[in-house]
Amino acid sequence: MHQTGGLVGAEQIEIVSDAARLADVGPAWNDLWSQTGGLIFQSHAWISGWWNTAPDRDQRQLRVGLLWDAGRLVAVMPLCVTRRRRLRFLEWAANSHSDYEDILAAPDCPPAALARLWAQLTQLGGFDIALLNRLRPDARAHGLLTSSIGAPLRPNHRSEVAYRVVSTLGSGAAWFNGQSKKTRKHYRHGHNTIAEAGTTQFRLLGADEPLEPVLARVAVLKREWLIARGHTSNLFDDGDQTLAALVNALAHAGILRIFVLEVDGVIAAISINFEQHGVMMAFITTFDPRFERASPGSLLMTDYITWSFDNGLHTVDFLCGAEAFKSRFATDHIVLTTMVAPGSLLGRTVLLLDSARHRFVQWRAARAAQKSSETSDQRVASSVDE
């Protein structure tokens, strides 16, 4: 553990850098998380589960900022320093496996106190670039932009999209009937196609069903999908424990919802979801490529969206990622933004070059659009002259 000074009245700032102290602060962190209605990504179980099982901890340094007020934990800023592409990034802890990142803070915690916490975290140095990404429009971290202390954060051009399905119709059947004729026909055709392989069943896994076989199946299917597309993710590596730790965090919080589409008892598609604040959030979805002709992933999505609205939820959130299969169902979306700050001369140089490159790409796109418009105008004028 590394403790810093920084007392303002009864305020104390602490920087946690080891697993033992991370475990010790669990109860206080859990109380703050419960009181504020934080998302699972800001929970102690999520962050500690990731840190205790991360296979590349030798490339990371834990740096979790805690703000105490008269012995009460009022804010948590869960960060770590990660080495990547020859640079050291100060970024969110569990960043690779979290979708909506933010500071966890009590409602009465003032922005100035969060700015002091940020300053203590960044004054330790040891990073080239501070990168705070996947920020929702209502994220508390946005308040750090106006801070005059600590590493000076600025908005960055990088962003991500999170698609959502929102319905006020009151039932899953009403939502499904509101879909296009083509979508409903595709759904029925998919079910007829997959039924040729055996008896099909959509269901929500029971809370008492063992998770190990299900997670093993997810890992196998995800590895196949990633390899086929030239991607990698250590979350699904054989023997990796992080996936189990994160899913157990969902289960222990009582918010885990795993939906499966089975053919003769074998999982053809699966979605590991969780439910918070009236929203069904889709964390990991995959399917067996043997049934690809029937689009089992889309069938399962349709079924769990219907289930969600039938069970009183108002939104299904596909979390970050602009994949086409998400946009087909989406009725809404939010943009997740990024803030950056230099932590070294190397980091400052990289950020300047990145900004220059982005401006050049924008200029070139605008130039191409202008030329296309001019060509179109010329064709119209030529057509009129003829």
N, C-alpha and C positions, 0 to 999 in steps of 0.2 A: 504494500500500500504506500502511496505517496500522498501526503497531506500538505496542503499549502496554507499560507495565511489567507488574509482577505476578509477579516471580520468587519461588518458594518452593523453596529448595534449587536443584536443577537444572531446575526447571520454568519455562517461558516461555510466555506467552500472546501470540498474534499475531492481529490482525484483518485479513483480506484484503478489500479493497474495489475492486480493479480486475482486469481480465481478464488482464493480463500476469503479475501475481503468482499469480493463480489457476492459470495454466498452469504456472508454475514449480514449484508444490507438487504437481503431478500424480503424479510417481513415488512420493513419500512417502505420499501419500493412497492410491494404488493398493496399496502394500504393506500399509497398515493395513486396507484394505477386504478384501484377499485373506486376510489372517491372521485376521480376525474373522468371515469368512463373512457379510459384510454383504449386505443386499438391494441390488439395482441402484439403488434410489431414493436410497441413500446413497453411491453411487459417484462418483468424480471425473468420469468420462465423462458421467454423467447430468446432474450439476449444471453442468459447464462447457458441455456441449452445449446445454442450455437457455439459459444466460446468453449465450452467443455468438450465439444466433439469435433471442432474445426480441424481438418487434417493438415492445414497449412499454418498452424499457429506460430511456427518458427519464422514466418514472414510477416507477422503482425505484432503490434503492441497495443494492449488494451488501454483505453483512456476514457473512462466513464466519469463525467463530472456530476457531482452531487451538491445540491444547495440545501443546507440545513438552516432552519429558523427556530431558535430556542429548543433545539433537540428534535424538531419535526422536519421530516424530509419534505421539501416543497418543490423541488425540481430535479430532473435527471436528464442529462445530455449524454446519451450513450454513443461514444465514438471509439475509433481505433485508428492506428496508423498502419497502413498496408503498403507493401512494396509491390509495384506493378509497372512494367515497361520502364524500368530503371528510374522510376520516380517514387517518392514517398507521399502517399495521400493520407490526409486526415479526413476520415469519412465516417459515415454511420456504422456502428457495429451491426453485424449481420446484414450488411447492405446487399449482398448478393442474393439473399433469400427473403428480403422484405420489400413490400410494395409502397406503402405510405409511411414515409419517414418523418420524424418530428421530435421535438423536445417534449418530455412529459412534465407538465407544470401545473401546480395548483392554481385555481382561478385568481387567488389573491396574490400570486407571485408577480411582482411588477417587472416590466420589461427591463428596467435598469439593473435589476438583480440578475436577470438572465444574461445581460451584456457583461456583467462582472464575471459570471461563470464562464462565458465564452472567452473572455480575456485571459483568465487563469489557464484554461485548456490550451490556448494557442501560445501563451508566453513560455510554455515548456519547450517549444520548438520541436525539432526533430522531424519536420515534414516540409515538403516542397510546395504542395498545393492542398488547401482545404477545399473539400468538395462535398457540399450538402445538396443532395439531389432528391428526386421523387417527393417534392413538397406540394401538398394539396393547397388550394387557394386559402384555406383557413388555418394553415400551419402556424404554430407559435414562432417557429424559427424565422419567419419573414421579418419579425421585429428586430432581428440582429442586423438587418441592412442599415438601420439608422444609428447603429452603435459607433461611438467615436473611440472605443477602446478595443483592444484585441486585434486580431488579423482583420483587415477591412474587407468585408464581404461585398461582392457585387453580383448582380444578375448575370447569368451566363446564357448563351443562345441555345444550349441543349435542353430539350424537354421530352417528355413522354406523354402518351395518351392513355387514359383509363376509360374504357367503355362500360356503359351501364344500361340495364333494362329497367325502366320505371313504369309502374302501372297503378292506376287508381280504379281499376275495373272491379276489384273485389274478389276475383276468383281466377284460378288457372285456366278454366275452360273459356272464360270470357277473353282472357289474354290470347289464348291459342286461336279462338275464332276470329280475333281481330287481325291475325296475320294474313298475309296475301294468299291467294288461292294457290299460287305456285309453291309457297313454303309449306302449306298444309298438305299438298299433293306429294311433295318431296318427303315429308315426314312419313306419310302412310306407305309410300313406295319403299322407303328405307326399312320400315318394320316388316313389310312383306318379304323383302329380300333377305334380311337377317334371319327371319323365321324359317327360311329354307334350310338353315344349318342346324336347327334344333329348337327346343322350347326356350323362349326368351322371357326374361323377367327384369323389370326395373324395380329397384328398392333402395331404401336408406338402410345402411348397415346399423345393426343394433349396438347399443353402447357396451354390451357384454361380449361382443364378438372380438376374438383376438386380432390385434393389428398386424402382427408380424407377417402372416401369409399375404395380407393385402399389400403391405408396403414392399414386400419382396416382388410381388407381381407388378406393382407400379414401377419399381426400379428397372426390372427387365424390359418392360414395354417402353419406358422412357429412353433407356440406352439404345434400343433398336431405332427409335425415332430420331434421336440425336445423331447417331452414326450415319443413318441414311441421308441426313441433311448436312453432314460435315461439321456438326457442332459438338461441344463437350460441356459437361457439368459434373463436378465432383459430388454433387448432391446425390447422384444416382449410381455412383461407383460401387462395385461389389465390396461389401464390408464396411462402407461408410456409415457412421452412426448419426449423422446430422439430421437426415430426414426423419428418423425415428424420434429424435429429441424434439424437433419442431412440431411434429404431429402429436406427440405426447403433451406438449405445452397446450395445444388446442384442446386435447381431450381433458386434461386436468382443469382447464378453465370452464369446461362444460359447454363449449361452443363448436366442437367438431361435428361436422356433417359429411359423411362419405356416401356418395351415391354411386351405384354400379348398375350396369346393364349386363346381364348374364345370358349366356347361351348354354343350355344344359348344365347350369351350375358353374360354368367357367366365365371369368370376367372378360367381356369383350370391350368394355369401355368403363372408365372410372374417373370420378372427379372428387378430389379431396377439397372440401369446402369448409367454411366456418361461418357462423351466424352471430352478428353483433349489431345492436341498435336497429333492429328491424331490417337488416340488410344481409342477404346471402352473398358471401364473397367466395369466388372460385380461385383456390390457391394453386392446385396442380390438376391438370386434366390430361389423360392419355387414353389410347385405344390400341387394340390388337390389329395389326395391319392385315391379318388374314381376312378380316371382315370389312376392309376399307370400302369395298364396293357399295356397302349399305350405309356408309357415313355414320358409323356408330357414335362418334363424338358428338355430332349434331343431334342425333336422336337423344342421347343422354342429356345434352344441354336443354333441349326442348322439354324433356321430362322433369328435370330438376327446377327449371324456371316455373313450369306449371305447378309443381309441388310447393314451391316457395310462395307463390301467390295464393294457393289454396290454404296455406298455413299462416296467413296473416302478415306476411312480409310485404314491404312496399317497393323494394329494389333488389335487383340482382346485379352485383358488381363483379366484372371480369378482371378487375385489378389492372396493373399497368401492362401495356403491350398492345400494339396496333394490328394484331393479326386479323386477317379478313374474316375468319369464322366468327370473331367477336362482333365485328361491325354489322354482320348480317342481322343480328338480333337487337342491336343496341338502339335505344331511343334517346340516349343522352351520353355525354362524355365530359370529362374534366381534363385539363392540361396540368401535368406535374412539372414544376419548374426546378431550376438548379441555381445555386449560388456558389461562387468560388472566391478564394482569396489566396494570394501568394504567401508562402512561408519561407522562401529562400530566393536568392538571385536566380537560380535555375528555374524555380517555379514561376517567378515573375516573367522570365524570358519565354517560357513555354506558353504561358497565358497570353502574352502579347502576340506571339506568332499564331496561336490558335484564333485569336480575335481578328488578326489581319487576314488569315485564310478564310474565315467566315465572311468577312466583308467582301472579299474578292469573289467568293462563290455567289453571294447575293448580287453583286454588280453584274457578274456574267449571266445570271439567270434573268435579271431585269433587262439586260442588253438583248438577250435572245428573244424575250417576250416582245420587246419593242420592234425588233426586226420582223418577227412573225406578224405583228399587227400591221406594220408598214406594208409587208408583202400582201396581206389580206386586203388592205385598202386599195393597193394598186390593182389587184385582180378585180375588185368591185368596180373601180373607175374604168378599167379596160372593158369590162362587160357592158357598162353603161354607154361608153363611146361607140361600141359596136352596134 
